[in-house]
């Protein structure tokens, strides 16, 4: 399985180091009780296993049956369901969770705004989300053709948001507080150099004000109509 290849393992380890740090801070600083978790786009269950061991009751969902079955075989202490995350009807059939966890998901979907709205509807306390982000200041999405394998989206086409677009979608969906993780993530995809943009970001959306060592609260994003006049 491609998810077991070194690239995916290395990036997941880097992601989880940050996720665990953030979750531990929320637990200690805010006494935030997180007893249930919805792992959205769970794949074969790599993060679900980590989350179970961290101490939450996990339900994983994915749009590919073969990945749901792989997750069931790998993580006995979690439950897994076949769900299309872009479907409002399918997602509304799920129970809310204290923690909604969505790493490596959004940039594989055709309708990321609908996905964000669906995630908000299921988030009891906090959403922890990681995504590829398009460089630049404008609130845009970029349409890409994806590869045709189990690590990619269901339709093999996806809209990747820019940072401001992702923040705006989270705010419009109804999250009162949105934070960006600005600490170190030990993987090249998160690091900007003189010759390459960082490809990914980690964000926390919540219904109440929170604090974390490397969490920076994001301002409200404004998105006025496009100006069609030529300068």
N, C-alpha and C positions, 0 to 999 in steps of 0.2 A: 504494500500500500504506500502511495506517495507520501502520505502524512507521516510515515515512519522514517522518511529519508532525513539525512543530517540537517539540511536547511530548515525544515519544519520543526525539528526537535530543538535546534539552537534558538530559533526565534521564539518558540513557545517558552523555553526556559527563561529567556530574557523578559518576555512579557509577564510571566508568572512571578518573577522576582519583584517586579513593580506592583503587580496586582496584590500580592500578598502583603507587601509593605503598606499600601494604601488601606487595605482592609483591616490590617492590624491597628493602624492609626485611628481609623474610625471606631474600632471597638474600644480602644484604650482612652482616647481623648474625649469621645462623645458618648461612651457607654452605649453605643448604637447596637441594639440587639438585631442580629441578622441570622435568622433561623432557617429561612427558606431561600432557595436560589433557582432561578430559571437561566440555564445555560443555552443561549440562543445561537443557532448555527454551531452545534456542539461537535460536529464531525464524528470521529471515532472515539471521542470521550476523553481526550488528553486533559483538558481543563476540568472536566467534570470530576475526574479522579482526584485532582488537586483540591478542588473545592470541597468534596466530601471529606477528605483528610483534614481540611482546614476547620471543618465543623458545621457545615450547613447541609440541610436536606436538599438534594439536587434533582431537578427535573431537566433533562436535556432534550432539545428539539432540533430537528434538522430536516431538510427537504429531500434528502436522498435515503432511500430505504436501506441500501447496503451499508451506509454509515451508521444509521440507527441500529442496525443489527450488530455491527462491529462494536459499537459503544455498549450495547447490552451484554455482549460477551466479555468485554474488558472491565466493565465497572459494575460489579454486582450490587453495590450499595446505593445506586442511583436508578431512577426510572427514565426511560427515553421514549419519545413519541415522534411520529412522522408528521410534520407540520410545515406548511408553506408560510414562511415568515412575512411574505408580502400580502397575504390574504387577511383582511380584517375579520372575516367570518371565522376562519380557522384559528386565528390568534385569540379572538374573543371567547373561544371555548375553553381557554386555559385559565387556571387560577392565578391571581396575583402573587408575587413573591417579594420578600423584603429586598432582595438583591437580584437585579437583572444583569447578567454578564454577557457581553456581546463582543468578543474579540475575533477579528479576522472575518467579519460578516458583511458589514455595510457595503463595502466596495465591490461585492459580488452580486449586488441586487440591481434590478432595473428601476425600482421605485424606492430609493432610499428614504425619501420623505415619508412615504406610507409606512415603511418599516419603523422609522423613528416614532411616528404616532402610535403604532402598535406596541412598541416597547414602552412608551410612556403609559399606555393604558394598563400595562401589567406590572408597573413598578410601584411597589408599596412605599419604598424608602429611597433606594439609590440605584442608579444605572451606571455601570462601569463599562465603557465602550472604547474599543481600539479600532482604528481604521486607517487605510491609506488616505492621504489628503493631497489634493492638487496644489502646487505652489501658487502664490500670488494673493493679492488682497481682495479681489473681487469675489462675491458670493456666487460661484459658478459650479457646475458639474461638468465632467468630461466623459463622453461616451467612449467605451473601449470594447473591443472584441477580445474575449478571453479564450484561453485554451480549453480543449474539450476533454477534461478529466475530472476526477472526483474532488479535486481541491478547488474547483472553480464554481461559478454560479450555475443555476439550473438552466438558464437560457443561453449561456455563453456570451451574453452582452450585459454590460453594467454601467451605471453612472457613478463616477467617483467624485465626491464633493471636495471643494476647497475648505480650508479651515473655517473661514467666516460663514460659508454655506452650512457646514455641519453645526456650528454654534447656533446659527439662526434657526435651523430646523429644530434643535433641542429646545430653544427658548419658545418658539411658536407652538410646539407640541404641548407645552405647559409646565416645563421644569422651571421652578422659581430660581434655582441657583445652578450655574454651570461652571465647572472648573477644568483647567487644563493642567496636566501633569508636566512640569518643566524640569524634573530631575533627570538624572542620567538613565538611559536605557542601554544596556550593554549589547547592542546589535547595530550593524551598519545601516540598516533600514531607517533607524531613528536619528541618525547623526548627519548633520549638514556639514559639508566641507567646501573648500573653494571651488570645487568642480562639480559638486553634486548636491542637490536638495535632499533633505530628509524626506522619506516617503510616507512616514506614518506618525500618528499622534495618539495619545491616550487621554481620555476625558472622563470626568465624573459629573453626572447630572443628579440633582437631588431636590427634594421638596422642602428641605430646611437648610439653614446656613451651617456649613461645616468648615473644618480647618484641617490642613495637612501640611507637612513640612515642605513639600514641593508642589502643592496644589495652589494654583493662582486663579482667583475668581475672574471670570471673563465678563467684560462689559456687555451691555445690550447692543446687539448688532442692528444697524439700520440698513434697510435695503430699498432705497427709492426706485422709482420707475427708471428704466434705461433711457438715457438721453440720446435721441437719434439725430440731433443736429450735428453737423460736421463743424469742427473748430477751424 
